[in-house]
Amino acid sequence: MSFEKPQQVEDLICFALYSATSAINKAYAPHLNRIGLTYPQYITLSALWQQEVRPEKKGAVTVGWLCQKLMTDTNTMTPILKRLETSGHIIRNKGKEDKRQVLITLTEKGAALKNEQAEITKCVVAETGLPHAELEALVSTINKMRNNLNAD
């Protein structure tokens, strides 16, 4: 294989990542369908679960924080958040000091889905057929590559 002059589509880094992402999405789909979420909604909720942004904890995050955390832009995030709000998983409110800010909190329904996360992860990890150490190394390498590509 030559990275300087790839001969086959399979030799392209972008294709390897693209096709792996497609396979991961397919692996997650039956688990997420069961709980009524799409993959982008699940990733978004995962970030919110990590912060435990629930009204009774007086916690909220801004859309800007969420976009930064998930490395996306507001044009991508806004439709995901609208659907999560419509389905009753989150609440969106205007900021008190800055009305341009939109604050996101989990509802009880959205927070309760966190209980599904460990089982979903366990199933998908098993489906990869890779040992945990190999998966950890893979995630680390992909994150390093992403960070290098995003470096200014």
C-alpha positions as CSV (number, residue, x, y, z in Angstrom):
1,M,0.0,0.0,0.0
2,S,1.3,3.4,-0.9
3,F,-0.1,6.5,0.8
4,E,1.7,8.8,-1.7
5,K,0.0,7.2,-4.8
6,P,-3.0,5.1,-3.8
7,Q,-4.0,2.6,-6.4
8,Q,-7.2,1.4,-4.9
9,V,-10.1,3.1,-3.1
10,E,-9.3,0.7,-0.2
11,D,-5.9,2.4,0.2
12,L,-7.3,5.8,1.0
13,I,-7.3,6.9,4.6
14,C,-10.6,8.8,4.0
15,F,-12.3,5.6,2.7
16,A,-11.1,3.5,5.6
17,L,-12.6,6.0,8.1
18,Y,-15.7,6.6,6.0
19,S,-16.5,2.9,5.6
20,A,-15.7,2.2,9.3
21,T,-18.0,5.0,10.3
22,S,-20.8,3.6,8.1
23,A,-20.3,0.1,9.7
24,I,-20.3,1.6,13.2
25,N,-23.6,3.5,12.4
26,K,-25.1,0.2,11.2
27,A,-23.9,-1.6,14.4
28,Y,-25.5,1.1,16.6
29,A,-28.8,1.3,14.6
30,P,-30.7,-1.6,16.1
31,H,-29.8,-0.6,19.6
32,L,-30.7,3.1,19.1
33,N,-33.9,2.2,17.2
34,R,-35.0,0.3,20.2
35,I,-34.8,3.5,22.3
36,G,-36.0,5.8,19.6
37,L,-32.8,7.7,18.8
38,T,-30.7,8.4,15.8
39,Y,-26.9,8.2,16.0
40,P,-26.4,12.0,16.1
41,Q,-29.0,12.3,18.8
42,Y,-27.3,9.6,20.9
43,I,-23.9,11.3,20.6
44,T,-25.5,14.6,21.6
45,L,-27.3,13.0,24.6
46,S,-24.0,11.3,25.6
47,A,-22.3,14.7,25.9
48,L,-25.2,16.0,28.0
49,W,-25.2,12.8,30.2
50,Q,-21.5,13.5,30.8
51,Q,-22.3,16.9,32.2
52,E,-25.4,15.8,34.0
53,V,-27.3,18.9,32.8
54,R,-30.6,18.4,34.5
55,P,-33.0,21.1,35.8
56,E,-33.0,19.8,39.3
57,K,-29.2,20.1,39.4
58,K,-29.5,23.7,38.1
59,G,-27.3,22.7,35.3
60,A,-27.4,23.6,31.7
61,V,-25.0,24.0,28.8
62,T,-25.0,26.3,25.9
63,V,-25.4,25.2,22.3
64,G,-21.9,26.7,21.8
65,W,-20.5,24.5,24.4
66,L,-22.2,21.4,22.9
67,C,-20.9,22.3,19.4
68,Q,-17.4,22.7,20.7
69,K,-17.6,19.4,22.7
70,L,-18.9,17.5,19.6
71,M,-16.7,19.4,17.1
72,T,-19.6,20.5,15.0
73,D,-21.3,23.8,14.1
74,T,-24.7,25.2,15.1
75,N,-26.2,24.6,11.7
76,T,-25.7,20.9,12.3
77,M,-26.5,20.9,16.0
78,T,-29.8,23.0,15.9
79,P,-31.9,20.4,14.0
80,I,-30.7,17.6,16.3
81,L,-31.6,19.7,19.3
82,K,-35.0,20.6,17.9
83,R,-35.8,16.9,17.3
84,L,-34.6,16.0,20.8
85,E,-36.8,18.7,22.3
86,T,-39.8,17.6,20.2
87,S,-39.3,14.0,21.5
88,G,-39.1,15.2,25.1
89,H,-35.5,14.4,25.8
90,I,-34.2,18.0,26.3
91,I,-35.4,21.5,27.1
92,R,-34.1,24.5,25.2
93,N,-34.3,27.9,27.0
94,K,-33.0,31.4,26.2
95,G,-30.2,32.6,28.4
96,K,-31.2,35.0,31.2
97,E,-28.3,37.4,30.8
98,D,-27.7,36.9,27.1
99,K,-30.9,36.2,25.2
100,R,-28.9,35.1,22.1
101,Q,-27.6,32.1,24.1
102,V,-29.7,28.9,24.0
103,L,-29.3,26.7,27.1
104,I,-29.8,23.0,27.0
105,T,-31.0,20.7,29.9
106,L,-32.0,17.1,29.9
107,T,-35.5,16.1,30.8
108,E,-36.2,13.2,33.1
109,K,-36.9,11.2,29.9
110,G,-33.6,12.2,28.4
111,A,-31.6,11.6,31.6
112,A,-33.2,8.1,32.0
113,L,-31.8,6.9,28.7
114,K,-28.3,7.1,30.2
115,N,-29.1,3.8,31.8
116,E,-29.1,2.2,28.3
117,Q,-25.6,3.5,27.4
118,A,-23.5,0.9,29.1
119,E,-25.4,-2.0,27.5
120,I,-25.3,-0.4,24.1
121,T,-21.6,0.2,24.3
122,K,-21.0,-3.4,25.5
123,C,-23.0,-4.8,22.6
124,V,-21.2,-2.7,19.9
125,V,-17.8,-3.4,21.4
126,A,-18.5,-7.1,21.2
127,E,-19.7,-6.8,17.6
128,T,-16.4,-5.3,16.6
129,G,-14.6,-8.5,17.4
130,L,-11.6,-6.6,18.7
131,P,-10.0,-6.9,22.2
132,H,-10.5,-3.9,24.5
133,A,-6.8,-3.0,24.4
134,E,-6.9,-2.9,20.6
135,L,-10.0,-0.8,20.6
136,E,-8.5,1.6,23.1
137,A,-5.4,2.0,21.0
138,L,-7.5,2.5,17.9
139,V,-9.6,5.3,19.5
140,S,-6.4,6.9,20.8
141,T,-4.8,6.8,17.3
142,I,-7.9,8.2,15.6
143,N,-8.2,11.0,18.2
144,K,-4.5,11.8,17.7
145,M,-5.0,12.0,13.9
146,R,-8.1,14.2,14.3
147,N,-6.3,16.5,16.6
148,N,-3.3,16.8,14.3
149,L,-5.6,17.6,11.4
150,N,-7.4,20.2,13.4
151,A,-4.2,21.8,14.7
152,D,-3.8,25.4,13.6
